[in-house]
Amino acid sequence: MDMRGKVERFVGIAYDEVRMDCADLVVLVQRELFGRSLQMPGRRPRGVEGQAALGSLSMPLCSRTDCPRDGDLVLMTEAPHKRPGHAGVFFFLAHEGWVLHSNERNGCSVLHRVRDLPGFGLRIEGYYTWA
């Protein structure tokens, strides 16, 4: 199975602010596709406050890169917020960058081309390779 087939099994997972937000999706994909064991704080903030804190919580786990690879963390800013608070996973599929992510607006996990993200109110803050 090619990478696209592996990634597509994570598309359509229902978004739930408490049980499966964007950070939970990132942790799930890292564990099941890449064998990485990531631990987000169990009592991390959720909802709008959690989105604002997410970027800060992720920083100790990775280092910034200008050349993302499959599985790298993508931090994004959702309009109208000013700070990064949304996370996804980068994949290079069909000769271009894609981001797997989940948010309340979509209602489930989706796979979007990087170039299409601004049309969904998302701006990439940066790409991060796992430590």
C-alpha positions in Angstrom: 0.0 0.0 0.0 1.4 3.4 -1.0 1.6 6.3 1.5 -1.7 7.9 0.2 -3.6 4.7 1.0 -2.1 4.6 4.4 -3.0 8.3 5.1 -6.5 8.0 3.7 -7.6 5.6 6.5 -7.3 8.5 8.8 -9.6 10.7 6.8 -13.2 11.0 8.1 -12.4 10.5 11.8 -15.1 12.5 13.7 -13.8 15.6 15.4 -14.6 15.8 19.1 -13.2 18.6 21.2 -12.7 16.3 24.2 -11.7 12.9 22.6 -10.3 13.6 19.1 -9.1 17.1 18.4 -6.3 18.1 16.0 -3.6 17.2 18.6 -5.2 13.8 19.3 -5.2 13.1 15.5 -1.5 14.0 15.3 -0.7 11.6 18.2 -2.7 8.8 16.6 -1.1 9.2 13.2 2.4 9.3 14.7 1.8 6.1 16.7 0.0 4.1 14.0 2.0 5.2 10.9 5.4 6.1 12.2 5.7 4.1 15.5 6.4 7.3 17.5 5.1 7.4 21.0 4.1 11.0 21.7 2.5 12.1 25.0 0.5 15.3 25.1 -0.2 16.5 28.6 -3.3 14.7 29.9 -4.8 17.8 31.4 -4.0 20.1 28.5 -6.5 22.8 27.8 -9.2 22.1 25.3 -11.4 24.2 23.0 -10.4 27.7 22.1 -8.0 27.9 25.1 -6.4 24.6 24.1 -5.9 25.7 20.5 -4.1 28.8 21.7 -1.8 26.7 24.0 -1.2 23.9 21.5 1.7 25.5 19.7 3.6 26.1 22.9 3.0 22.5 24.0 4.4 21.1 20.8 7.6 23.1 20.6 9.7 20.9 23.0 8.9 17.8 21.0 10.2 19.0 17.6 12.6 21.3 15.7 11.6 23.6 12.9 12.4 22.6 9.3 12.1 24.3 5.9 12.0 20.9 4.1 9.1 19.0 5.6 8.9 15.2 5.2 6.1 12.7 5.6 4.9 12.7 9.2 6.3 16.1 10.2 4.2 18.3 12.4 2.5 21.3 10.8 1.4 24.2 13.1 -1.2 26.5 11.7 -3.1 29.6 12.6 -6.8 29.5 12.2 -8.6 32.8 11.3 -9.3 35.0 13.2 -6.7 33.9 15.8 -3.3 35.5 15.7 -1.3 32.6 17.3 -0.7 29.1 16.0 -3.2 26.8 17.7 -4.0 24.2 15.1 -1.9 21.1 14.2 -1.7 18.6 11.4 0.6 16.1 9.8 2.5 16.8 6.6 2.6 14.3 3.7 4.1 14.6 0.2 1.5 13.0 -2.1 0.9 13.2 -5.8 3.9 15.5 -6.2 2.8 18.2 -3.7 2.4 18.9 0.0 -0.7 17.9 1.9 -1.8 18.3 5.5 -4.0 15.8 7.4 -5.8 17.7 10.2 -9.1 17.9 12.1 -11.1 20.8 13.4 -14.6 21.7 14.4 -15.3 23.5 11.1 -14.8 20.4 9.1 -16.4 18.1 11.7 -13.9 15.3 10.9 -10.3 14.7 9.8 -9.5 15.9 6.3 -6.6 15.9 3.9 -6.0 19.3 2.2 -3.3 20.4 -0.2 -1.0 22.9 1.4 -1.8 25.4 -1.4 -5.5 25.2 -0.6 -5.3 25.8 3.2 -5.7 29.6 2.9 -9.2 29.0 1.4 -10.1 27.2 4.6 -8.9 30.1 6.8 -5.6 28.4 7.7 -2.1 29.8 7.5 0.9 27.6 8.1 3.1 28.9 10.9 5.8 26.3 10.3 6.8 22.7 9.8 8.5 20.7 12.6 10.5 17.5 12.5 10.0 15.2 15.5 12.9 15.0 18.0 
